[in-house]
Amino acid sequence: MEFRPKRTKHKVLYAVYAALFILCVAVIVIVHRNEAKALKGQGIAQLRTITSTLSEELGANNIEALLERYTSPGLVIKNTQDARYYVLHERLRKTAVKNGLHAPLELVFLDPAHNEVQVIVTSEERPRFREPWSGDQGSLSAAFGTAGTLEMGQGSARELLAYEPVVDADGSVLGMIVARSPLARYATASRAGLLRNIGIALLLFGVAGFLLFRYVGRWLNVDEAAQQQLKARHEDINDSIAYAGKIQRSLVPSALIYDELFADSFVIDRPKDVVSGDFHWVYRIDADSCFVAAADCTGHGLPGAMMAAIGCSLLNEIVPANAHKDPSDILALLHTRMVATLNQQGKQRGAGDGMDVALCRVDRKANEILFAGAYRPLYWLHQGQLSVINGDRRPVGGGHTGEERKFTAHKLAYSNGDRIYLFSDGYVDQFGGPERKRFMNSRLQELIQANGHLGLKEQAAVIERAFLDWKGPVEQMDDVCMLGLAV
């Protein structure tokens, strides 16, 4: 059966443990490579020291005399046969023993007659005088007379080799000291170090695992329990917000009702969050007249939605009982009721919450529009020309001590085919564009005027696309609500 950790704690612990394992493996590999490289470097340094020292200590006269006296292979059969040979052999032998070399030290020379590297003296017990050197003849012949190192051989027989020339008083090269060491020796030492490091790593890995699962696991248990509680609360809040959105949608009129009351219309409703502090509203008085409004309440999200619910409910209560009054009187009544509902009486100036609203009464029989606004304007597209009718610079609601709230009524005589636009400030206050600036009212006015020939549904698509293009990757700053009506 495949094992899969189900809890977040297990996933975190196993991820950390796996990361530690990978880190340990990486460290061991790096250390092993560095140790192998260091061992090989030490071997090269040892061989170079040996050859360099011997090249200075061996007598050039002894070498020259041996080569002159014994001109053929096999003439030297014992190390004690010749005193000069004996001296050279003993020096090589003692050096090999002292340094623990596994391969013999050799004194070689290049026989010009045969173009062959031959052994003169060796640290071995059996002389190999003038026998062909057993290594890579081509490589050593090419390097003859110089000092250096090289690797030769194949597989397990591969060796590390150092060489140094022996010269006479005139600087002529008489021969070369050759020291060898099998590379397997360094590999064996490196493997021993590797096994040691693996053992240490396993011990540390076991201790780390114990501490990780024993103590860190407890901390993760606490964090996971807190996370589960937070997740449950978050889900409850999301469910509550979703349900609040459902309630808010039931309070706000359907966009279809505007198509029943007007020749053409659009509604743009883009909340910043699930619920909105902006809302549109309509009330039919009779077959020829109705009230319409677009409101922007303080805040957005749940606080704004609560204010919107209060504002929408108050409009539903006040307007039917006062349908004969003009919008300025309706706003004054709305202000009084909101201050009372939110207990804002006597508060300092600017305290409390409220809303900005544009309210119109459209009378199709008299071809007349009555408008009043609290911080919100009315855009009127009349015979192809856009006019801006500004509302009063005072909100509905809010504790403004000693101020009796009054609003100005504007009367407009419209023609068939005219259009009116009511909206919150979320559209024009959106940051974006190449310089991350506000959209501004002037751009919206130009957009409406330039696309006034389109049907309102098509115009809405243009307006929304312009908003999204302007916003780009920038976060939406506020709720957006806009009404477009053909009167």
N, C-alpha and C positions, 0 to 999 in steps of 0.2 A: 504494500500500500504506500502511495506517495505521501511524504510528510510535508505538510504546509502549515506554517505558523499562522494561527487565526487571529490572535490578538495583536494590537499595535505594539504592545510591550515586547512581545516575542520577535516581531519583525525588526524592531529597533535594536534589540540585543543581538540577534543573529546578524544583522547588518554590521553592527559595530565589531562583533567577533570576527566576521568575515574580513572586515577591513583590517583588523589587527593581524589576522593570518596572512593576508596579502602583504601587509607591511613587513611582517617577520620574514616571509619568504624573500621579499625584495632586499631586505637588509642582509640576510644570509648570503644571497647570491652576490651582492656587491662586495661584502666582506671576503667571501671566498675568492672572488676574482682578484681583489686587491692583494690578498695573502699570496695567491699563486704568482701574481706579478712580482710581489716583493721577494718571495723565495727565489724566483728565477733571477731577479736583479742581484740578490745576495750571492747566488751561485756564479753569476758573471763576474761580479766584483772579486770574489775569491779566486777564480781562475786567472783573472787579469793580474791580480797581485802576485800570484805564484809565478806566472810566466815572466812578468816584469822583473821580479827579484832574481829569478834564475838566469835571465839573459844577461844580467850585470855580474853575477857571481861566477858563472862558468868561464873557465879559462879558454880564450880563443886559441892560444898556442896549443893546448891539448887537442882541441878539435882539429886544427890544421895538421898537426903531426899524425893523428890517427888516420885521417883521410889520405895523407901521403904514403903512410907505411902500409896500410891495408886497403888495397885498391879493388878487391873483388869480394863478393858476398861469401859468407861462411868462414872467413879467415879468423874471426873472433868467435870462439866457441865457449869461453868461460869468462865470467866477469873479472876474475883475478888474473887473467892471462897477460894483461898489460896494465902497468901501474896507472897510466894516464886514463885508460878506459875505466879502471876501477874507481878512480877519483870521481869521474863524471857520473858513473852509475850510482855510487854511494850518495852523491849529492841529490840525485833525482829520487832515489829510493827513500831517503830520510824525509825529504819534502813531501812525498806522496803519503808516507805513514803519518807524518805530523798533521797533515791537513785532512786525513781520512778520505782520500780519493778512492773512488771505486774503479776508475780506469787508470792505466799506467801513464806516467809522464814520459814524453818522448822528445828526443833531440833529433831533428830531421834535417836533411839538406836536399837541394835540388840538383840531381845528377844531370849535367848538361849533355852528356853523351847519349843518354837514353830519354832525356826530357821527362824525368821521373822523380817523384819525391820518395826518398829512401830514408830508412831509420838508421841513425848512427848509434845512439845510446838510448836505453829504455830503463825504467825503474823496475821492470820485471826481472826475475831470477835468470831467465834464459835470454842470452844476448840475441838480438835480431840485426846484427850489423849488416848494413847495405841491403837489407830486405825491403821490398816495396812497401811503402806506407799503406795501411789497410783502409784509410778513410777515403773521402772524396778527393781524388787526385786533381781533378780539374779546378775545383774551387780553391784548394790550398795552393796549387801552382800559380793561379792567377793572383793570389794574395801574397805570394812569397816575397819576403823582404819588408813587409809592412806589419803593423800590429793591429789586432782587432779580434772580433768574435764572429762565429757563424753557427748555424744549426745544420746538422746533416743526419742522414739515415732515414729509415722508414718505420712507422708504427712504434712498437714498444722498444725498438733498437735505436730510436732517435736520440741524438746526443747534442749537448751544448759544448762548443769547442772555442778555446782562446789560444792565441798564438802571438809570439813576440820574437823579433829577429835577434840573432847573436852576431855582433859585428866585431871586427878586429880594430887595432889602433888606427888603421887607415880609413875606417868606415866601411870596409867591404863586408858584405853579408856572408857569413860562413855557414849559417844554419838557422833553424828556428826552434824555439821551445814550444811544444804543443801540449796543452792540458785539456783533458776531456772529462765530462761528467754526464751520466745518462739523465735525460729529462724525466724519466719515470721516477727518479729519486725525488724530484721536486713535486711531481704529481702525487706521490705517496704521502709526503709531508703535508701537502695541501689538503688531501682527503682526510687526513687525521684531524687537521684543524676544522674542516667542514663538519665532521662528525661531532667534534667538541661543541661547535657553535650550534648545531642542530639540537644537541642535548640541552644546552643552556636555554635555547629558544623554547623548546618544549616545556621545560620547567617553568619559565617565565609565562609562557602561554597558558599553562594550566593554572598558575596562580592568578593571572589576569582574568581568566574565565570564571574562577571561583568568586573573585571580588566583584566581577561584572554582574553575574547572575544573582549573587547573594545581596549585595548592597545597592548597586545601581538599579537592579530589578525592583527593589522596594521603592526607590524614588520614582521610578517610572509607574509603578502601581498607583502611587498617590497622584502623579500628574495625569495618568490615564483616567482615574476616577473623576478628577476635576474636569478633564476634557469631556467626559461623557455627560457630566452634569451640565456643563456649558453647552454642549451640543443639544441636549434635551431642551434647555431653556431657549436656545436659538431656534429650534424647531417650533416650540410653542409660540415664540414671538412671531416667527414667519407665518404660522397658521393664523395667529391673531391679526396680523397685518393683512393677510389675504382675505380674511373674513371682513375686516374693516373696509377693504377695497370693494367687496361685494355689497356691503351696506351703502357705501358712498355711491356706487353706480346705481343703486336703486333710488337714491335721493335725486341724483342729477338726471335731467330729462334725456331721453334718447335722441340721438342725432336725427332720427327719421321724422320727428315731429316738426322740425324746421322745414322739411320738404313739403309737409302738409300745409304750413302757414305761409310759405313764401314761394315765389316763382323758382328760385334757385338758392342754394345755400351750401355752406361747408362748415364743418367743425374740426378743428385741430386740437387734440388733447394729448399732450405728451408729459405725463408726470415725471418728475425727477426720480421718484421712488415708486413703490407699488401703489401708494395712495397719494393724493394730491391736495395741496392747499389752494389750488385754483379750481373754479367751476364755472360752467355756463348755466343759464337758467331761462325759462320761458313760462309765461302764463297767458292763456287765451282769455280775453275779456268777452268778446263776442265774435261774430263771423268776420268782422272787418277790423278789429283792433286787438292788440296784444302787448304785453310787456316782455322785453328781452334784456338780459344782463350778462356781463362777464365780470367775475370777481376774482381778486387776488388777495388771499388771506395771509396774515402774518405767519411766516415759517413755511416749511414744506414737510413731507413725510407725515408721521402720525400727528404731531402738534398742528400742522397746517390742515390736515384732514379733519381734525376735531373742530377747528375754527370754521372750516368750510361747511361741515354738517350743521353747526349752529347758524351760520349765515344763511344757508339754503333753507333751513327750517323756519327761520324768522321771515324770510321773503315769502315762503308758502303761507305763512300766517297773516302777515301784514297786508300784502297786495290784494288778495281777494276781498278783504274788508274795506280797502281804500282804493278800489280800482278807478274811482272817479277822479282821484287826485293826480297831479302831475308828478314826474319822477323826482323833482327836488323835494317835494313834501314827503314822498315815500322814503328817500334817503334820510331825511331828518327823523322820521319815525323809526327807521331801521337803526339809526345811531342811538336813539334813546333806549330802545329795547335791548340793544347789544350791551350798552353800558350797564343797564340794570341786570341783564342775564349774567354778565361776568363780574358783577360787583365792583365796578370801576369808579364809582362815585367818590369824589374827594381825593383821588390819587394825584400824585405830582404830575406835572405836565410831561407828556411823552411816555408815561407808564402804561402798562397794560397792552392788550392785543386788540387788533381790529382788522379791517380789510379795506382795500381799495376796490372800487366798483364803478363800472359804467352801466347806466340804466337808461333804457329807451322805452317810450310808448309809441308804437307805430299804429297810425290810424289810416288805413287804406282808403276809407270812404272820403276823408278830407285831404288825402295825400299830404299828411302832416306827420312829422316826427318831433316828439318832445324828448329832450335829452338832459340828463344831469349826471355829473361825474364826481367821484371822490378820488382825486389823484389820477384818474384814468380818462383818456380822451376818447372821442368818437371820430373815426375816419369816414368821410362822406365822399363817395365818388359820384359827382353830379355832372351829367352830360360830358363825361370824359375828363373832368377836372377834379383833382383830389383836394378836399378841404379838411383841415384839422380843427375840430371843436374841442378845446381843452376843458377838462373838468376843474372843479375847485381844488385848491391845494390844501385839503384837509381830509383825513380819513374818516371812515365810519367806525365808531368804537374808539377805545383808548381813553385814558383818564386825563383829560385836559381841563384842569380846574377852572371853574368860573366861565367857561366858554359855552355859549348856546350855539349849537351846530346848525348852520343854515347852508343851503346849497343853491346854486344858480340854475334856473331852468332856461334851456335853449330851444327855440322853436324853429324847425326847418320845414320848408315847403319843397317836397321832392317831386321828381318826374318819374314816370314809369321807366323802369330799366336802371334807375339809380341803385347804388349799392352802399351798404354801411358795414363797417368793420369794428368790432369790439374785441379787446384782447388784454391779457395780463402783461406785465413787464418782463416775463421770463424770456420771450423771444428776442427783444431788442437789447437785453442786458447780457446775452450770451457772449462769452469771450471766444475768440477764434481768429480765423484768417491768418495771413502770413506774419502779422505783427502781434498776434494774440491780443487784439483789442475788442471792445464791445461792438455788437452789430449796429446799434444805434437806430433811432427812429427814422432818420433821413434815408437810410438804406431800405427800410421797410416801405416807406412812402414811395420811393422810386420803383421798388419791386411791384407794388400794387398798381401804380399808374402804368408801368410798362406792360403789364399783363392784364389790363382791364378789359381787353377785347375777348379774353378767354372765358369759357363757362366757369362758374365758381368751383366746381369739382376739379377741373383742370388747373385752375389758379391755385387751389389748395396744394396740389401735387408740386407745383413750381415753388410755392412758399416753403413747403416742408423740405424739398430738396435743397433749396438755398440755405436753410437753417443747418441741415446736416453737413453740407459742404463747408459752411463757415465754421461749424463746431469742430469738424475733423476728429482728431484723437483726444481733444480736450473734453474733460468731464462736463456734463450738462450742469449748468449753474443753478437753475431754478425750474419750477414747474412752468409749463407752457400751455396756454389755453387761448384760442382765437375763434371768433365767430365771423363768418362772412355771409351777408344776407342780401338778396336782390329784392328790393321793395317795390 
